[in-house]
Amino acid sequence: MYQQFDSPLPLSLYVHIPWCVRKCPYCDFNSHEAKNDIPEAQYLDALLLDLQQDLPRVWGRRLQSIFIGGGTPSLFSAEGIDRLLSGIRALLPFMGDIEITMEANPGTAEAQKFKGFREAGVNRLSIGVQSFAEVQLQALGRIHGEVEARRAIEWARAAGFDNFNIDLMHGLPGQTVAQAMRDLEIAVAMQPTHISWYQLTIEPNTRFAFDPPVLPEDDVLADIQEQGHQFLHAHGFPRYEVSAYASAARRSQHNLNYWQFGDYLGIGAGAHGKITDMQAQKVYRTHKHRHPKAYLKGEGFVAGEEPIGAEDMPFEFFMNALRLVDGVPAAFYPQRTGLRLEPLQPLIRELRQQQLLHDDADTLAPTELGMRYLNSVLQKFLPDSLKQHGVRNIIPIQAG
């Protein structure tokens, strides 16, 4: 037997709705401008059939979280989201405290829709504000302004959402430290339960890649990050992941499951999944057909499925786990990869001696220095780098 897993891993579900009003110039997600009417009913049919076809690998398991992302999921009707969640519930049992998050764009927000989403069972919103500054929003190609952003947040609260995230970016074209801090000050004043705050990066095959904007200099970026971290922490939003800030009680359960190397199904056009097949004793990465037209044909939703090889597993695990400020229990490595940690101990000791990982045998966690140089730390877990460190036999846990 290749690997041995003692018990099923926590299970989440990602649902991708690929349409948006306008493709942003920085966006490299699988999103498509809705030039005509969105085939909502047909797509909902496809999503539920997609999930049904994924069920054999997760029989008997309960969902701890659902995340409806995009695209702009809030383009769908409240009735459509109600039908989606009812259909999912009929196929997979929910944990009693399941977290159900939906992304919402302030430019497509409607007060009545938000009430409908809440009544449908969505209990957490992630509002894609990006910035409260008109000049930055225009540079990002967003369809909303500061007024719409503030209004969407107020509507979310009025609709009964007592758990919501404000999504912000920094390092925006022409942005100063003062402008970045103003965004955070407004966000904190709006009293969300969670703030995502991440740096704009220029991704390949985006409009910004072909026509790059002028971004802040490195020293300005460093000042933005340092002052931003301090400000958020001082106002009750400690950093718990590379770009996520919240109290311990309000951390994103869905994203925590990703970072802790739990399992998740992905349904929808271009959706990715990671599933531990208890019967086959292997971990698989899956992805669905990317283009909505191909996906809607419904002739088989899976475009690809690959087992994660033992040589790639360390990087896959640490790429997620070391994003967390507190890291993960060391026991998670064998429990969630099926591999022994012992072959990696010389490298882990070296990283601890370099003060890149905390010196705690029970935890795998980056130090503040390790978080700053996270990419360099992660490169050491790539297969070729492991071989250079003398790690040549990644030993599976055998059935006992």
C-alpha positions in Angstrom: 0.0 0.0 0.0 1.4 3.4 -1.0 0.1 5.5 1.8 -1.9 5.0 5.0 -4.4 7.6 6.3 -6.0 6.9 9.7 -9.2 8.9 9.3 -11.0 11.2 6.8 -9.7 14.7 6.5 -11.9 17.8 7.0 -13.9 18.5 3.9 -14.8 21.8 2.2 -16.5 22.7 -1.1 -15.5 25.4 -3.5 -18.2 26.5 -6.0 -17.0 28.6 -9.0 -19.3 31.0 -10.8 -17.2 32.4 -13.7 -19.1 35.4 -14.9 -18.4 39.1 -14.1 -19.6 42.4 -15.4 -16.1 43.4 -16.6 -12.7 41.6 -16.4 -10.3 43.6 -14.2 -6.9 44.3 -15.7 -5.0 42.5 -12.8 -7.3 39.5 -12.7 -5.9 36.1 -13.7 -8.8 34.1 -12.3 -11.1 32.1 -14.5 -13.6 34.9 -15.1 -15.6 35.8 -18.2 -17.4 39.0 -19.0 -21.2 38.4 -19.2 -21.9 39.9 -22.6 -25.4 38.5 -22.7 -27.8 36.9 -20.2 -26.1 34.5 -17.8 -27.5 30.9 -18.2 -28.1 30.7 -14.5 -30.6 27.8 -14.4 -28.5 25.7 -16.8 -25.3 26.4 -14.8 -27.0 25.4 -11.6 -28.1 22.1 -13.1 -24.5 21.5 -14.2 -23.0 22.4 -10.7 -25.2 19.9 -9.0 -24.5 17.2 -11.5 -20.8 18.0 -11.2 -21.1 17.5 -7.4 -23.1 14.3 -7.8 -20.3 12.8 -10.0 -17.7 13.7 -7.3 -19.6 12.1 -4.4 -18.2 8.5 -4.6 -14.8 9.7 -3.1 -16.4 11.5 -0.2 -19.2 9.2 0.9 -20.0 9.5 4.6 -18.1 12.8 5.0 -19.7 16.1 6.1 -19.0 19.5 4.8 -17.4 22.0 7.2 -17.4 24.9 4.8 -18.6 26.1 1.4 -17.1 29.0 -0.5 -18.9 30.5 -3.6 -16.4 32.4 -5.6 -15.8 33.8 -9.1 -16.1 35.8 -11.1 -18.9 37.6 -9.4 -21.3 35.2 -7.7 -23.6 38.0 -6.6 -24.7 38.3 -10.3 -26.8 35.2 -9.6 -30.2 35.7 -8.1 -31.0 35.0 -4.5 -33.4 32.3 -5.7 -30.5 30.7 -7.6 -28.2 30.6 -4.6 -31.1 29.1 -2.5 -31.5 26.4 -5.1 -27.7 25.8 -5.2 -27.4 25.4 -1.4 -30.5 23.3 -1.1 -29.2 21.0 -3.9 -25.8 20.7 -2.1 -27.5 19.9 1.2 -29.5 17.2 -0.4 -26.3 15.5 -1.7 -23.8 16.1 1.2 -24.5 16.4 4.9 -23.5 19.7 6.6 -21.7 20.2 9.9 -23.9 21.9 12.4 -21.7 25.0 12.4 -20.9 25.1 8.7 -19.4 28.3 7.3 -21.0 29.3 4.0 -19.2 32.2 2.3 -20.1 34.1 -0.9 -18.1 36.7 -2.7 -19.9 39.9 -3.5 -18.9 42.9 -5.7 -20.0 46.3 -4.5 -20.8 47.3 -8.1 -23.5 44.6 -8.3 -24.8 44.8 -4.8 -28.5 45.2 -4.0 -30.0 45.4 -0.6 -32.8 43.0 -1.3 -30.4 40.5 -2.9 -28.3 40.5 0.2 -31.3 39.7 2.3 -32.1 36.8 -0.1 -28.6 35.4 0.1 -28.8 35.4 3.9 -32.2 33.7 3.8 -30.8 31.1 1.4 -28.2 30.1 4.0 -25.1 32.1 3.2 -23.8 33.2 6.6 -20.6 35.0 5.6 -19.9 37.5 2.8 -16.5 38.5 1.3 -17.0 41.9 -0.2 -14.5 42.8 -2.9 -13.8 46.4 -2.1 -10.0 46.4 -3.1 -9.8 50.1 -2.2 -11.9 53.0 -1.0 -10.0 55.6 -3.1 -11.6 56.6 -6.4 -8.3 57.0 -8.3 -7.1 53.6 -7.3 -10.4 51.9 -8.1 -10.3 53.5 -11.6 -6.7 52.3 -12.1 -7.9 48.7 -11.1 -10.8 48.9 -13.6 -13.4 48.4 -10.8 -17.0 49.2 -11.6 -17.7 50.7 -8.1 -16.5 53.7 -6.2 -16.2 54.5 -2.5 -19.9 55.3 -2.1 -20.9 51.9 -3.5 -18.3 50.1 -1.4 -19.6 51.7 1.8 -23.2 51.1 0.9 -22.6 47.4 0.1 -21.1 46.9 3.6 -24.0 48.7 5.2 -26.5 46.5 3.2 -24.6 43.4 4.2 -25.0 44.3 7.9 -28.6 45.3 7.5 -29.3 41.9 5.8 -28.2 40.1 8.9 -24.6 39.3 8.0 -22.7 39.5 11.4 -19.7 37.8 9.8 -18.2 39.4 6.7 -14.8 40.0 5.2 -13.6 43.2 3.5 -11.2 42.4 0.7 -8.5 45.0 0.1 -5.3 45.4 -1.9 -2.2 47.4 -1.4 0.8 48.4 -3.6 -1.6 49.8 -6.1 -0.6 52.1 -9.0 0.7 55.3 -7.6 -0.4 54.5 -4.1 1.3 56.2 -1.2 1.7 55.0 2.4 -1.0 57.5 3.5 -3.4 56.3 0.9 -2.9 52.6 1.8 -3.4 53.5 5.5 -6.6 55.4 4.7 -8.1 52.3 3.1 -7.3 50.3 6.3 -8.7 53.1 8.5 -12.0 53.1 6.6 -12.2 49.3 6.6 -11.7 49.0 10.3 -14.3 51.7 10.9 -16.8 49.7 9.0 -16.4 46.9 11.7 -16.0 43.8 9.6 -15.1 40.5 11.3 -12.2 39.8 8.9 -9.9 41.7 6.6 -8.0 40.3 3.6 -5.2 42.6 2.7 -2.8 41.6 0.0 -0.3 43.1 -2.4 -1.1 43.7 -6.0 1.1 41.4 -8.2 1.3 41.5 -12.0 0.3 38.1 -13.2 1.0 36.7 -16.7 -1.7 36.9 -19.4 -3.5 39.8 -17.7 -4.0 43.3 -19.2 -1.5 44.7 -16.6 1.1 42.2 -17.8 0.9 43.6 -21.4 0.6 47.3 -20.2 2.2 47.4 -16.7 1.2 50.3 -14.5 3.7 52.2 -12.4 3.7 50.6 -8.9 5.2 51.9 -5.7 8.9 51.5 -5.1 10.1 48.7 -2.8 10.8 50.9 0.1 7.3 52.4 -0.1 5.8 48.8 -0.2 7.9 47.9 2.8 6.6 50.9 4.7 3.0 50.1 3.7 3.3 46.5 4.9 4.9 47.4 8.2 2.6 50.2 9.1 -0.4 48.2 7.9 0.4 45.1 10.0 0.9 47.3 13.1 -2.3 49.2 12.5 -4.5 46.2 12.0 -3.0 44.4 15.0 -3.6 47.4 17.2 -7.3 47.6 16.1 -8.1 43.9 16.8 -7.1 42.3 13.6 -4.0 40.2 14.2 -2.4 38.7 11.2 -2.9 34.9 11.1 -2.0 34.2 7.5 0.2 35.9 4.8 -2.7 38.2 3.9 -5.5 37.5 6.4 -6.4 39.4 9.6 -9.0 38.5 12.2 -9.4 37.4 15.8 -9.1 33.7 16.5 -12.9 33.3 16.6 -13.4 34.9 13.2 -10.8 33.3 11.0 -11.9 32.0 7.6 -12.7 28.3 8.3 -12.7 27.5 4.6 -9.3 29.0 3.9 -7.9 27.5 7.1 -8.8 24.1 5.7 -6.9 24.9 2.5 -3.8 26.0 4.5 -4.0 23.1 6.9 -3.9 20.7 3.9 -7.5 19.5 4.4 -9.6 18.1 1.5 -11.9 20.1 -0.7 -14.1 19.4 -3.7 -14.2 22.0 -6.5 -17.2 22.3 -8.7 -17.8 24.8 -11.5 -15.9 25.9 -14.6 -12.2 25.7 -13.9 -12.6 24.8 -10.3 -9.8 22.9 -8.6 -10.1 20.3 -5.9 -7.8 18.2 -3.6 -9.1 14.9 -2.3 -7.7 12.1 -0.2 -9.0 8.9 -1.7 -9.2 6.7 1.4 -9.9 3.6 -0.7 -7.0 4.1 -3.1 -4.8 5.6 -0.3 -3.7 8.5 -2.6 -4.1 12.3 -2.7 -5.5 13.7 -5.9 -5.6 17.2 -7.5 -8.5 17.7 -9.8 -9.6 20.4 -12.1 -12.8 20.9 -14.1 -13.2 22.2 -17.7 -12.2 25.8 -17.7 -14.5 27.5 -20.3 -18.2 27.8 -19.3 -19.3 26.6 -22.7 -17.2 23.4 -22.4 -18.3 22.9 -18.8 -22.0 23.3 -19.7 -21.9 20.6 -22.3 -21.9 18.3 -19.3 -20.2 15.4 -21.1 -17.9 14.9 -18.1 -16.8 17.8 -15.9 -13.3 16.7 -14.9 -10.7 18.0 -17.3 -7.8 16.5 -15.3 -6.9 14.4 -12.3 -3.4 13.8 -11.0 -2.2 12.0 -7.9 0.4 14.0 -5.9 3.6 12.0 -5.9 5.5 11.4 -2.7 8.4 13.5 -4.0 6.1 16.5 -4.5 4.1 16.1 -1.3 6.5 18.0 1.0 6.3 21.2 -1.1 2.5 20.9 -1.5 2.1 20.6 2.2 4.5 23.3 3.3 3.4 25.7 0.6 0.0 25.8 2.4 1.0 25.2 6.0 3.7 27.9 6.2 1.3 30.6 5.1 -0.1 30.5 8.6 1.5 32.6 11.3 0.9 29.8 13.8 1.8 27.1 11.3 0.3 23.6 11.9 0.8 20.8 14.4 3.7 18.6 13.3 1.3 15.6 13.5 -0.6 17.1 10.5 2.2 16.1 8.2 1.9 12.3 8.5 -1.9 12.6 9.1 -2.5 14.6 5.9 0.2 13.4 3.5 0.6 9.8 4.5 4.3 10.3 4.7 6.8 10.2 7.6 8.3 13.5 8.8 11.6 11.9 9.9 13.3 12.2 6.5 12.7 16.0 6.5 14.0 16.5 10.0 17.6 17.5 9.0 16.2 20.3 6.8 13.7 21.3 9.5 16.5 21.5 12.0 18.6 23.7 9.6 15.6 26.1 9.1 15.2 26.3 12.9 18.9 27.1 13.3 18.5 29.8 10.7 15.6 31.2 12.7 13.2 30.7 9.8 11.1 28.1 11.6 10.1 28.2 15.3 12.1 25.9 17.5 9.2 23.8 18.7 9.1 20.0 18.0 5.3 19.9 18.1 4.7 22.6 15.6 5.7 23.5 12.0 5.5 27.3 12.0 7.4 30.1 10.3 9.1 32.8 12.4 8.6 36.5 11.5 11.8 36.2 9.5 10.6 33.0 7.9 7.4 34.7 6.9 9.3 37.5 5.3 11.4 35.1 3.2 8.7 32.5 2.7 9.4 31.9 -0.9 13.0 31.1 -0.2 12.0 28.7 2.6 9.4 26.9 0.4 12.0 26.4 -2.4 13.9 24.2 0.0 11.0 21.7 -0.1 11.1 21.3 -3.9 12.2 17.8 -5.0 15.6 18.9 -6.4 16.4 20.9 -3.3 15.4 18.0 -1.0 17.8 15.8 -2.9 20.6 18.4 -2.3 19.8 18.2 1.4 20.2 14.4 1.3 16.5 13.7 1.4 16.3 10.9 -1.2 13.7 8.5 0.2 10.4 10.1 1.1 9.0 7.2 3.1 5.3 6.4 3.0 3.6 5.2 6.2 2.9 1.5 5.7 -0.3 -0.1 6.7 0.1 -1.8 10.1 
